[in-house]
Amino acid sequence: MRICVMAQTVSIILFEDDRNALEVIAADRSRPLKHIQRAKIVLHSPKARLVVTITEVRS
């Protein structure tokens, strides 16, 4: 996983293995809520998306 942060945009480049692991975490209802939310944030963070937009998608 590589993370590039500039101003109010986030750019995350996920490898296939990382994406699969995050999808498992996001779908696992027995995990702590904060882990599920963090996984969803990363999964909904494609190239150069505004931070405000990501926080809206998260809920």
Buried (B, 14 or more C-beta within 10 A) or exposed (E): EEEEEEEEBBBBEBEEEBEEBBEEBBEEEEEEEEEBEBBBBBBBBEEEBEBEBBEEEEE
